[in-house]
């Protein structure tokens, strides 16, 4: 019996050592393949959101997370102009919560935000266990994410340290120019239906909430105006989850927080996303909510934040 | 979880199954495999799992009925004073009826689910109005497990297998998850008892199975997925490309299909090895073949063997074909006569083979293409030998062998071009363009690099082809690379596995910019 136990333990030890050695090799390969700066020219994916790594440590008070709804609806520079709030938008197209979690982890390495705003459209975007496993693989071993860089490796990739010297001038915001009116006839029609969030999404939301708690940040769920993506069933679904998890939920589509969007003028693509005019209205409302409900500090006039004033000024000049 | 290559399968489902299997008591391990197999089936096909259950129950019942009839026939024949000839005929008729019902149920399900729409489409221009085909989809691997079901019933009928009273064992034989998607097409005697035995997972089994799986994953991820960029681009809009590009696409598709299918077989056989089950091999260096006929003895071996045993021999040995062979022998001589008569059985085999691959005119054409090649090859063999003798060509010489290799490669690539087309008409058109309209200019003027794959992609593909060639030569010489590595000790084993993992991670064609190839044979 003892002999068998020893053999099993020795076998397990060998497997563990082999796995550790393989991970070590992959880690070395990952180092080579990781872009050596956080810019697309160096091979960085999703350059705009990875600009967060180039922000000075501890300088961001609000993180704006989610899919394209968030990066087209809330402008960090406008929050600065109107409220002196420092924020960064980590929204990407079609973002799933698996990536939201990864980006949040990236941001929390250097930042200690007071508030993390999570736009709710991505709460309903399903993903598979396989996608979740692959995402973890990409986070742990960047070789999985950047494997294709073998085609463009230079000597620098083998010896240079990984640095983040760049940040996005718009702090992750993308202004949509143009107007396509939305049909708002059935928009937010009263309903008792409750849209169910997929189970995996719920688990990831809880994990994101725990990450925020550990970092001392308040997680706030926010629904930005959209006739195409939002309805009462989803509102009810998020409201229920928020109440179960003890989270704040702000819906700008309905109720006292509703933003007066003119769907004939403020929509970029027939109710899916807001254009710059719609984003201005939403940014003003979000700035007020952050300042009044969560006491985000006003850094205007603080010399250590002069780069924000400069970035804002450059954006206005464009 | 969509295939054996999804992260959820490789990193969660399979390891969890192996752990549960190993922790379960030996007598209950079959239950772990059966539960995992049905769970896998359910994830991929949902409620269509009822069809595999129906097939299982049907062959179980057919097997028992055949067994009971055989016993009663034996008892009847043992009685004194019975008219033995009449009894044989009577019981033979009853057993044939049980065989037809058992086989018919399974082929019927396959026919309705897979071919009803195709038949309606073919008959519509003739004015035959058939009831609309059901559109409930195809259960995963139906073409594979149906052939296994048919072989079981036929083997019990012939007496080469005993009927199994254990429904669970039959269910596992039919639905074992490593083979359910793309085969190999196993015979009951090859796997059923090993599946039931619950052999423990051993270190050697884990290494050889795991390394074989990694090799399969590497083939699929590095080559098949990468070639998808080019193949999809050209076959997605073949009208925009000249003969050179179409020919190159056909060659790359042939390589892609090989790496996809043989890679999947490596994964399937590797998984089997981990569970102590030896699944039959489906590939034996097919591109080393010297004739089309030999190619099909090396490519998808279990399908070829199935058609040989359950179509070719029964048709060849049937009364009408035997009579035809005799008269052909009298009229055309002892060599050409039987070859000519074998055309009937060959035609059945190749029509069946073509249609098995899918309900489409291109598959019919594909089958007929190989029928003509192989049948004509047999018929013309004497003439070919005479011509070679007259021209002084040494048929055992290296030059002749090289010619045969190249000729067979071209024949195979042309066949895959027909196979990959969306219809027989398109296939013939592309074949004409790739041959009569072949221009080498597009292969050297940069056009080839504008169809999804860049120079680096071609270099990686070329390097992997060299690796495949080396492994192929070693295997052809009877070597077993994995066994050699196992004997060299722990460091060598780790180095091989690590090299395969790193190669797949770095050079695999996955993630942004790549569209993974669908498991090609799973949809057949």
Boltz contact constraints between the chains, C-beta under 6 A:
constraints:
  - contact:
      token1: [A, 11]
      token2: [B, 203]
      max_distance: 6.0
  - contact:
      token1: [A, 18]
      token2: [B, 494]
      max_distance: 6.0
  - contact:
      token1: [A, 22]
      token2: [B, 498]
      max_distance: 6.0
  - contact:
      token1: [A, 22]
      token2: [B, 501]
      max_distance: 6.0
  - contact:
      token1: [A, 25]
      token2: [B, 498]
      max_distance: 6.0
  - contact:
      token1: [A, 129]
      token2: [B, 8]
      max_distance: 6.0
  - contact:
      token1: [A, 130]
      token2: [B, 6]
      max_distance: 6.0
  - contact:
      token1: [A, 130]
      token2: [B, 7]
      max_distance: 6.0
  - contact:
      token1: [A, 130]
      token2: [B, 8]
      max_distance: 6.0
  - contact:
      token1: [A, 133]
      token2: [B, 7]
      max_distance: 6.0
  - contact:
      token1: [A, 133]
      token2: [B, 11]
      max_distance: 6.0
  - contact:
      token1: [A, 134]
      token2: [B, 7]
      max_distance: 6.0
  - contact:
      token1: [A, 143]
      token2: [B, 505]
      max_distance: 6.0
  - contact:
      token1: [A, 147]
      token2: [B, 505]
      max_distance: 6.0
  - contact:
      token1: [A, 147]
      token2: [B, 506]
      max_distance: 6.0
  - contact:
      token1: [A, 150]
      token2: [B, 506]
      max_distance: 6.0
  - contact:
      token1: [A, 151]
      token2: [B, 456]
      max_distance: 6.0
